[in-house]
Amino acid sequence: MEITNTRMMEMSNDAYAEFFDLLEANEIEPKIVRIALAGFGCSGPRFGLMQDDIEPTDLTEQVNDIIFVVAKDLFDD
């Protein structure tokens, strides 16, 4: 598993703690969270979060103990 750390997001310490607690309470292991396109609405794109594996076509960013992944084609740097 390759972690690229692309700096695609920022997360405050409080937000991290809340999100980590949510993953722990739901026994999510490993803590790999995919940010995915969930469709489009009248105000633009909607995104969803889900536990998933890292694919070769993903960008990743590790925030402490949580790895966030997104498909490269959804990220515009």
C-alpha contacts under 8 A as a table, 3 or more apart, distances in Angstrom:
res1	aa1	res2	aa2	distance
1	M	54	I	7.15
3	I	59	L	7.89
3	I	60	T	5.56
3	I	61	E	6.56
3	I	62	Q	7.11
4	T	59	L	6.51
4	T	60	T	5.41
4	T	61	E	6.37
5	N	8	M	7.89
5	N	59	L	7.71
5	N	60	T	5.65
5	N	61	E	4.20
5	N	62	Q	6.25
6	T	59	L	6.90
6	T	60	T	6.56
6	T	61	E	5.96
7	R	10	E	7.49
7	R	61	E	6.51
8	M	61	E	7.02
8	M	75	F	7.92
9	M	61	E	7.84
11	M	15	A	6.16
11	M	16	Y	6.24
11	M	63	V	7.83
12	S	15	A	5.17
12	S	16	Y	6.15
13	N	16	Y	5.07
13	N	17	A	6.15
14	D	17	A	5.14
14	D	18	E	6.28
15	A	18	E	5.20
15	A	19	F	6.11
16	Y	19	F	5.16
16	Y	20	F	5.88
16	Y	63	V	7.92
17	A	20	F	5.13
17	A	21	D	6.06
18	E	21	D	5.17
18	E	22	L	6.28
19	F	22	L	5.02
19	F	23	L	6.33
20	F	23	L	5.13
20	F	24	E	6.14
20	F	66	I	7.48
21	D	24	E	4.99
21	D	25	A	5.98
22	L	25	A	5.17
22	L	26	N	6.32
23	L	26	N	5.26
23	L	27	E	6.08
23	L	28	I	5.14
23	L	31	K	7.23
24	E	27	E	4.89
24	E	28	I	6.11
25	A	28	I	7.86
28	I	31	K	6.03
28	I	51	Q	7.38
29	E	32	I	7.52
31	K	51	Q	7.27
31	K	65	D	7.05
31	K	66	I	5.10
31	K	67	I	6.24
32	I	51	Q	5.70
32	I	52	D	6.00
32	I	53	D	6.61
32	I	54	I	7.64
32	I	66	I	6.05
32	I	67	I	4.71
32	I	68	F	5.83
32	I	69	V	7.18
33	V	49	L	6.36
33	V	50	M	5.49
33	V	51	Q	4.63
33	V	52	D	6.02
33	V	66	I	7.35
33	V	67	I	6.17
33	V	68	F	4.82
33	V	69	V	6.13
34	R	48	G	7.97
34	R	49	L	5.52
34	R	50	M	5.23
34	R	51	Q	5.99
34	R	52	D	5.91
34	R	53	D	8.00
34	R	68	F	5.76
34	R	69	V	4.71
34	R	70	V	5.77
35	I	47	F	6.59
35	I	48	G	5.82
35	I	49	L	4.91
35	I	50	M	6.95
35	I	68	F	7.01
35	I	69	V	6.15
35	I	70	V	5.26
36	A	47	F	5.44
36	A	48	G	5.23
36	A	49	L	6.29
36	A	50	M	7.84
36	A	70	V	6.49
36	A	71	A	7.62
37	L	45	P	7.11
37	L	46	R	6.11
37	L	47	F	4.56
37	L	48	G	6.27
37	L	74	L	7.76
38	A	45	P	7.49
38	A	46	R	5.27
38	A	47	F	4.86
38	A	48	G	5.54
39	G	45	P	5.91
39	G	46	R	5.42
39	G	47	F	7.19
40	F	43	S	7.75
40	F	44	G	5.48
40	F	45	P	4.30
40	F	46	R	5.66
41	G	44	G	5.24
41	G	45	P	6.16
41	G	46	R	6.95
54	I	58	D	6.53
54	I	60	T	7.96
54	I	69	V	6.69
55	E	58	D	5.42
57	T	71	A	6.05
57	T	72	K	6.05
58	D	69	V	6.12
58	D	70	V	5.41
58	D	71	A	4.37
58	D	72	K	5.20
59	L	69	V	5.63
59	L	70	V	5.40
59	L	71	A	6.10
59	L	72	K	5.57
60	T	67	I	6.69
60	T	68	F	5.58
60	T	69	V	4.44
60	T	70	V	6.56
61	E	67	I	5.72
61	E	68	F	5.23
61	E	69	V	6.53
62	Q	65	D	6.96
62	Q	66	I	5.71
62	Q	67	I	4.26
62	Q	68	F	6.12
63	V	66	I	5.31
63	V	67	I	6.23
63	V	68	F	7.64
64	N	67	I	7.98
70	V	74	L	6.86
70	V	75	F	7.18
71	A	74	L	5.54
71	A	75	F	7.00
72	K	75	F	5.40
73	D	76	D	7.52
